[in-house]
């Protein structure tokens, strides 16, 4: 039995506050995959496979440097480059699987634990619709709950937002529920808020089959929703930002943030 891998079923929300308000919300589910458990999960499941076609699949080359190298090894490199101490504990990846061979993950999150079970760092791997990938690596304060982190925006995601922004993350790590809230601030204040939240479910074939009925073609719908809302933003005459060159490095380093007063940020 997998000890830590699970499914989370919930919702993604995105709000833009200026110059013209815009919001979206849709139902989503994610897999939380302990990188050391994926092979055992695939061996037990008829519906989930690793690196081969199935109803649900995980493909290593969709992530990191896309070479197919062990992802835990790549995470270790990212943490070392960021100067974050880590003792090769568990790494659990929150992501959407391939469904019938197709996947697109705007953000996948690696939760990096020490051998003592404490969360040491997170890696936010961002994919844009132009086929580019960049990751934000940030440490976790020992007693910080919820986790709060900050990072300067380095990677082009939307043609309707420039790079002159700062991200503020608020994270409730995986448990019976999960929550990640990302506020984007520019020189005028908060510009956007994006969040995901979900409740934990057992990762087994019966749940996967049920989710196929309740969330059909999920990953394709995520891509379709991105383009549909882009058309709506064009109709609202939002300013179009030129696509800059991608960052020279695959990783940007964030930092643990000073806690805000209780209740100041909510999913």
C-alpha positions as CSV (number, residue, x, y, z in Angstrom):
1,X,0.0,0.0,0.0
2,X,1.3,3.4,-0.9
3,X,1.9,5.4,2.3
4,X,2.0,9.0,1.0
5,X,0.7,9.2,-2.6
6,X,-2.9,10.3,-2.9
7,X,-5.5,12.1,-5.0
8,X,-6.7,15.6,-4.3
9,X,-10.0,16.7,-5.8
10,X,-10.9,20.4,-5.7
11,X,-10.9,23.6,-7.6
12,X,-8.6,26.1,-9.3
13,X,-9.5,29.8,-9.1
14,X,-7.9,32.8,-10.8
15,X,-8.8,36.5,-10.3
16,X,-7.3,39.5,-12.0
17,X,-8.1,42.9,-10.4
18,X,-7.0,45.5,-12.9
19,X,-7.2,47.2,-15.3
20,X,-10.4,45.2,-15.9
21,X,-11.6,42.6,-13.5
22,X,-11.6,39.0,-14.7
23,X,-12.1,35.7,-13.0
24,X,-12.2,32.0,-13.7
25,X,-12.9,28.9,-11.7
26,X,-13.0,25.2,-12.6
27,X,-13.0,21.7,-11.0
28,X,-9.7,19.8,-11.0
29,X,-8.0,16.8,-9.5
30,X,-4.3,16.2,-8.9
31,X,-2.1,13.3,-8.1
32,X,0.3,13.6,-5.2
33,X,3.0,11.2,-6.1
34,X,5.8,10.3,-3.8
35,X,8.7,9.9,-6.3
36,X,9.8,6.7,-4.5
37,X,6.3,5.1,-4.8
38,X,5.5,5.6,-8.5
39,X,6.7,2.2,-9.7
40,X,4.8,0.4,-7.0
41,X,1.7,2.4,-7.7
42,X,1.9,1.6,-11.4
43,X,2.5,-2.1,-10.7
44,X,-0.7,-2.4,-8.6
45,X,-2.9,-0.4,-10.9
46,X,-4.6,-1.3,-14.2
47,X,-5.4,2.3,-15.0
48,X,-2.1,4.1,-14.1
49,X,1.3,3.5,-15.7
50,X,4.7,5.1,-15.7
51,X,6.3,6.0,-19.0
52,X,3.8,4.1,-21.1
53,X,0.3,4.8,-22.4
54,X,-2.6,4.1,-20.2
55,X,-5.9,5.8,-19.2
56,X,-3.7,7.7,-16.6
57,X,0.0,7.9,-16.9
58,X,3.1,9.7,-15.4
59,X,5.9,10.5,-17.9
60,X,9.2,11.5,-16.3
61,X,10.3,13.4,-19.4
62,X,7.3,15.8,-19.0
63,X,9.1,17.4,-16.0
64,X,12.4,19.0,-15.0
65,X,14.9,19.2,-17.9
66,X,12.7,16.8,-19.9
67,X,15.6,14.4,-20.3
68,X,13.9,11.6,-18.3
69,X,16.7,11.7,-15.7
70,X,15.5,10.8,-12.2
71,X,13.4,13.6,-10.9
72,X,14.6,13.3,-7.4
73,X,18.1,13.8,-8.7
74,X,17.0,17.0,-10.5
75,X,15.3,18.3,-7.4
76,X,18.5,17.7,-5.4
77,X,20.4,19.8,-7.9
78,X,17.8,22.6,-7.7
79,X,17.9,22.7,-3.9
80,X,21.7,22.6,-3.9
81,X,21.9,25.5,-6.4
82,X,19.5,27.5,-4.2
83,X,21.7,26.8,-1.1
84,X,19.0,24.9,0.6
85,X,20.1,22.1,3.0
86,X,18.4,18.8,2.3
87,X,19.3,15.3,3.5
88,X,17.7,13.2,0.6
89,X,14.3,12.8,2.3
90,X,11.0,12.3,0.5
91,X,9.9,14.3,-2.5
92,X,6.2,14.4,-3.3
93,X,5.0,15.9,-6.5
94,X,1.5,17.5,-6.9
95,X,0.6,17.3,-10.6
96,X,-2.1,16.4,-13.1
97,X,-1.4,13.1,-14.8
98,X,-1.5,12.4,-18.5
99,X,-5.1,11.3,-19.4
100,X,-5.3,9.2,-22.6
101,X,-1.8,10.4,-23.4
102,X,-2.3,14.2,-23.0
103,X,-1.2,16.5,-20.2
104,X,-0.6,20.1,-19.5
105,X,0.3,21.4,-16.1
106,X,0.5,25.2,-15.6
107,X,2.1,24.5,-12.2
108,X,3.4,21.4,-10.6
109,X,4.7,21.5,-7.0
110,X,7.4,19.4,-5.4
111,X,7.2,19.1,-1.6
112,X,10.7,18.3,-0.3
113,X,10.9,16.7,3.1
114,X,13.8,16.0,5.4
115,X,14.4,12.5,6.8
116,X,12.8,13.7,10.0
117,X,9.5,14.3,8.1
118,X,9.7,18.1,8.2
119,X,9.0,20.0,5.0
120,X,12.3,21.8,4.0
121,X,11.5,23.4,0.6
122,X,9.1,23.6,-2.3
123,X,9.8,23.7,-6.0
124,X,7.2,25.3,-8.2
125,X,7.6,24.1,-11.7
126,X,5.8,26.4,-14.1
127,X,4.9,25.5,-17.7
128,X,3.7,28.0,-20.2
129,X,1.7,27.4,-23.4
130,X,4.8,28.2,-25.5
131,X,6.5,24.9,-24.4
132,X,8.9,26.5,-21.9
133,X,9.6,25.5,-18.3
134,X,11.0,27.4,-15.3
135,X,11.0,26.5,-11.6
136,X,11.0,28.7,-8.4
137,X,12.8,27.1,-5.5
138,X,12.1,28.3,-2.0
139,X,12.9,27.2,1.5
140,X,10.4,26.6,4.2
141,X,10.6,28.1,7.7
142,X,10.8,25.4,10.4
143,X,7.8,26.7,12.3
144,X,5.9,28.5,9.5
145,X,2.3,27.3,9.1
146,X,0.9,28.0,6.7
147,X,4.0,28.2,4.6
148,X,4.7,31.6,3.2
149,X,7.3,32.4,0.6
150,X,8.2,35.1,-2.0
151,X,9.9,35.1,-5.3
152,X,10.5,37.7,-8.1
153,X,8.8,36.8,-11.3
154,X,11.4,35.6,-13.9
155,X,9.3,33.6,-16.4
156,X,6.8,34.6,-19.0
157,X,3.5,32.9,-18.4
158,X,0.7,35.1,-19.8
159,X,0.9,37.7,-22.7
160,X,-1.3,39.9,-20.6
161,X,1.2,40.3,-17.7
162,X,4.8,41.5,-17.8
163,X,7.8,40.3,-15.7
164,X,7.9,43.3,-13.3
165,X,6.1,41.4,-10.6
166,X,6.6,39.6,-7.3
167,X,4.9,36.4,-6.2
168,X,3.7,35.7,-2.7
169,X,3.0,32.1,-1.9
170,X,0.8,30.8,0.9
171,X,0.7,27.0,1.2
172,X,-1.1,24.4,3.3
173,X,1.1,21.3,2.7
174,X,-0.5,18.0,1.8
175,X,-2.7,16.5,4.5
176,X,-6.4,15.8,4.6
177,X,-6.6,18.9,2.4
178,X,-4.1,21.0,0.4
179,X,-4.1,24.6,-0.6
180,X,-1.7,26.8,-2.6
181,X,-2.5,30.6,-3.0
182,X,-0.3,32.7,-5.2
183,X,-0.6,36.5,-5.2
184,X,1.1,38.5,-7.9
185,X,2.1,42.1,-7.0
186,X,3.4,44.8,-9.3
187,X,4.3,48.4,-8.6
188,X,0.7,49.4,-8.0
189,X,-0.1,46.5,-5.6
190,X,-1.9,43.2,-6.0
191,X,-2.7,42.4,-9.6
192,X,-3.7,38.7,-9.5
193,X,-4.6,35.9,-7.2
194,X,-4.4,32.2,-8.3
195,X,-5.3,29.4,-6.0
196,X,-5.8,25.7,-5.9
197,X,-7.5,23.7,-3.1
198,X,-8.6,20.1,-2.7
199,X,-9.6,17.3,-0.4
200,X,-7.6,14.1,-0.1
201,X,-8.8,10.8,-1.6
202,X,-7.3,7.3,-1.9
203,X,-5.2,6.8,-5.0
204,X,-6.7,3.5,-6.4
205,X,-8.4,2.3,-9.5
206,X,-11.9,2.7,-8.3
207,X,-11.3,6.4,-7.5
208,X,-9.6,6.9,-10.8
209,X,-12.5,5.4,-12.7
210,X,-14.9,7.6,-10.8
211,X,-12.9,10.7,-11.6
212,X,-12.9,9.8,-15.3
213,X,-16.7,10.2,-15.1
214,X,-16.8,13.4,-13.0
215,X,-13.8,15.1,-14.7
216,X,-13.8,13.8,-18.2
217,X,-10.7,14.8,-20.4
218,X,-9.5,17.0,-17.6
219,X,-6.1,17.9,-18.9
220,X,-7.5,18.8,-22.4
221,X,-10.2,21.0,-20.7
222,X,-7.4,22.9,-18.8
223,X,-5.7,23.8,-22.0
224,X,-9.0,24.7,-23.6
225,X,-9.9,26.9,-20.7
226,X,-6.6,28.8,-20.9
227,X,-7.2,29.7,-24.5
228,X,-10.8,30.5,-24.0
229,X,-10.0,33.0,-21.2
230,X,-7.2,34.5,-23.3
231,X,-9.8,35.2,-26.0
232,X,-12.0,36.9,-23.4
233,X,-9.1,39.0,-22.2
234,X,-8.4,40.1,-25.8
235,X,-12.1,41.0,-26.1
236,X,-11.6,43.2,-23.0
237,X,-8.7,44.9,-24.8
238,X,-6.1,44.0,-22.2
239,X,-2.6,45.2,-23.0
240,X,-0.5,42.6,-24.9
241,X,3.0,42.0,-23.5
242,X,5.8,41.0,-25.8
243,X,7.2,37.5,-25.1
244,X,10.7,37.9,-23.6
245,X,13.5,35.5,-23.9
246,X,13.3,32.7,-21.3
247,X,15.6,32.8,-18.3
248,X,19.2,31.6,-18.7
249,X,18.8,29.3,-15.7
250,X,16.1,26.7,-15.1
251,X,15.7,27.7,-11.5
252,X,15.0,30.9,-9.6
253,X,15.5,31.2,-5.9
254,X,12.8,32.4,-3.6
255,X,12.8,33.0,0.1
256,X,10.7,32.3,3.2
257,X,8.4,35.3,3.9
258,X,7.7,37.0,7.1
259,X,4.4,35.8,8.5
260,X,1.4,38.1,8.0
261,X,-1.2,38.7,10.7
262,X,-3.5,35.7,11.0
263,X,-6.3,35.8,8.5
264,X,-4.6,38.4,6.2
265,X,-4.5,35.9,3.3
266,X,-7.1,33.4,2.6
267,X,-7.5,30.9,-0.3
